[in-house]
């Protein structure tokens, strides 16, 4: 998960570990890119609005420079009219709108991480 807000990191990690899903958190795009270079992931949850490097720049690097095809799901509280289209056009595979409940997160994980 690449998310700058600690409360969202803690909430998401608690849910995922309850479901026996390993989870690491990066606090910004640069830290997330570094993690992707060093680890293999089944899914990346990517916040769109972060300081320094936003989610759209981060996904550009993931797809174009790293050539990484792991599923990436946007996490956003943005309700802009064109946000879902921008997410799809950027190369992300889905979106999880904040605030999200356990059911929404579980559905996304199950969709992209078939056991």
PENOR-V344897 format. One record per residue. N is the residue number from 1. SS is DSSP state (@ for helix, = for strand, . for the rest). PHI is phi in whole degrees, -180 to 180 (999 if undefined). Layout:
n->N ss->SS phi->PHI
n->N ss->SS phi->PHI
This chain:
n->1 ss->. phi->999
n->2 ss->= phi->-115
n->3 ss->. phi->-153
n->4 ss->. phi->-84
n->5 ss->. phi->-89
n->6 ss->@ phi->-59
n->7 ss->@ phi->-65
n->8 ss->@ phi->-70
n->9 ss->@ phi->-59
n->10 ss->@ phi->-63
n->11 ss->@ phi->-60
n->12 ss->@ phi->-66
n->13 ss->@ phi->-62
n->14 ss->@ phi->-62
n->15 ss->@ phi->-62
n->16 ss->@ phi->-64
n->17 ss->@ phi->-69
n->18 ss->@ phi->-61
n->19 ss->. phi->-91
n->20 ss->. phi->64
n->21 ss->. phi->-106
n->22 ss->. phi->-68
n->23 ss->. phi->-147
n->24 ss->. phi->-118
n->25 ss->. phi->-121
n->26 ss->= phi->-117
n->27 ss->. phi->-90
n->28 ss->. phi->-159
n->29 ss->@ phi->-60
n->30 ss->@ phi->-64
n->31 ss->@ phi->-65
n->32 ss->@ phi->-64
n->33 ss->@ phi->-60
n->34 ss->@ phi->-60
n->35 ss->@ phi->-64
n->36 ss->@ phi->-65
n->37 ss->@ phi->-67
n->38 ss->@ phi->-107
n->39 ss->. phi->-138
n->40 ss->. phi->-101
n->41 ss->. phi->-122
n->42 ss->. phi->-86
n->43 ss->= phi->-158
n->44 ss->= phi->-124
n->45 ss->= phi->-96
n->46 ss->= phi->-126
n->47 ss->= phi->-67
n->48 ss->. phi->-84
n->49 ss->. phi->-110
n->50 ss->. phi->-140
n->51 ss->. phi->-70
n->52 ss->. phi->75
n->53 ss->. phi->-132
n->54 ss->. phi->-78
n->55 ss->@ phi->-64
n->56 ss->@ phi->-70
n->57 ss->@ phi->-69
n->58 ss->@ phi->-63
n->59 ss->@ phi->-67
n->60 ss->@ phi->-59
n->61 ss->@ phi->-66
n->62 ss->@ phi->-58
n->63 ss->@ phi->-80
n->64 ss->@ phi->-86
n->65 ss->@ phi->-89
n->66 ss->. phi->-85
n->67 ss->. phi->55
n->68 ss->. phi->-95
n->69 ss->. phi->-107
n->70 ss->. phi->-59
n->71 ss->= phi->-60
n->72 ss->= phi->-122
n->73 ss->= phi->-114
n->74 ss->= phi->-70
n->75 ss->= phi->-115
n->76 ss->= phi->-154
n->77 ss->. phi->-103
n->78 ss->. phi->-71
n->79 ss->. phi->-117
n->80 ss->. phi->-58
n->81 ss->. phi->-56
n->82 ss->. phi->-101
n->83 ss->@ phi->-63
n->84 ss->@ phi->-65
n->85 ss->@ phi->-67
n->86 ss->@ phi->-62
n->87 ss->@ phi->-63
n->88 ss->@ phi->-62
n->89 ss->@ phi->-63
n->90 ss->@ phi->-79
n->91 ss->. phi->104
n->92 ss->. phi->-81
n->93 ss->. phi->-97
n->94 ss->= phi->-176
n->95 ss->= phi->-143
n->96 ss->= phi->-125
n->97 ss->= phi->-86
n->98 ss->. phi->-83
n->99 ss->. phi->-78
n->100 ss->. phi->-112
n->101 ss->. phi->-97
n->102 ss->@ phi->-56
n->103 ss->@ phi->-62
n->104 ss->@ phi->-65
n->105 ss->@ phi->-63
n->106 ss->@ phi->-61
n->107 ss->@ phi->-61
n->108 ss->@ phi->-65
n->109 ss->@ phi->-62
n->110 ss->@ phi->-65
n->111 ss->@ phi->-63
n->112 ss->@ phi->-100
n->113 ss->. phi->-127
n->114 ss->. phi->-58
n->115 ss->. phi->-81
